[in-house]
Amino acid sequence: MPNQTNPAATVKPTPGKPLAGQNALVTGANSGIGKAVALAFAAAGAAVAVNFVTDPAAADAVVQTIRDGGGKAIALKADVSVEAEVEAMFARAVEEFGSLDILVANAGLQRDAAFTQMTLEQWNKVLGVNLTGQFLCARAATRAFEARSAPAVSRAAGKIICMSSVHQVIPWAGHANYAASKGGIKLLMETLAQELAPKGIRVNAIAPGAIRTPINTAAWQTEAAYKQLMTLVPYGRIGEPEDIGRAAVWLASDDSDYVVGTTLFVDGGMTLYPGFATGG
Ligand code: BGC
């Protein structure tokens, strides 16, 4: 169906609640960036499925925070690199919410090692969660969008946000597996965007820079590390998870309805080759 005849185009947004009436699934939502996205989505009016694989208490706490604020949320356990678990999770989310409007494929991890020391296990783990996980979740979400029978609540027939990284463009010594996974996300996202746009599904990515989360405590916890980190950030501060939460709300809402296949860098300028500010 051509997008311009989509009856959803008549949907009226609720002021201050750009995701009102929408149902979202956020992977890796029990901590860090995923948690901030889940909370920001709930504040924007969405019901949120909070995916986790370890630390159920942390996922329950996110759900409780959302419920305490008058929102709707459930915690769903699944390892995003395991097909059967992903399928079961999406089935459960649709059963609970009735339909799905937004996926944020956020779950990701690092297993750092110098290249000659990197084990196949470290390589496979990172590619499995960071890249295969995005494939499995995006495919399940797309199928859920296509199966939608509930009335439309958004101009798009579905939205997918892939959580990438500045390392989809910045090479990163000692992190070959991680950089390869994020480079892979870039073209996975762009290919899906091209393939799914005719169905009215918008696929985009967010590329965070250095954000204060558990994945990179070594980069910001001490004063010396923070000072070193700031040589890579022209804007002069570390990113907070909420910086990403706000970007994700915009990218999932009708405010960005014409944004398709784009990577939104939220990085304080990290991708601006800061070394060239005084050199070159
Ligand atoms: C990594 C962090 C790192 C940041 C900037 C992120 O994708 O997960 O560990 O601090 O990129 O280099």
Residues whose N, C-alpha, C, O or C-beta is under 5 A from the ligand:
A	BS01	BGC	S165 V166 P208 G209 A210 I215 N216 A219
